Amino acid sequence: MLPNPVLVKIAKQHDKSVAQIILRWNQQRGVIAIPDSSNEKHIKENISVFDFVLSDDEMKMISSLDRHEKHDWY
């Protein structure tokens, strides 16, 4: 999903990464996401999702990308 054009466009509008957009989308939906990284830059990025809000239209655009797949990363 990282190269998805819809997500890339939204990320650019918010000056955020696509990963941050996905984390924020989950947060606004009340979904608990537990990102994991050993990369210091990614760790800082993962916690920097509380200084912006996705609009209702952006939330709908992202939701329309749902492929009804379940992903677990351990």
Phi, psi and omega in degrees: 000343185300324179271006183301128184299326178295313181293322179297317180297313180297318180299316179297321180296330181258000184056047180229170175275163177298321178300319178295322178297316179296317178297318180294320178301315177297316182299316181292338177272357181082017179267132178275118177250136179243089180287152182224135176197149172257357180275120185302319179299316180292323178299313179297319179297318183296331180265358181261056181237014183251006182254016176206163180228137174278138179289166177301319179296318178296319178300317180294319179299317180291318179299328181290347178278352184303126179256012178055043177246148177253132181234132173232128176241126182241000000 
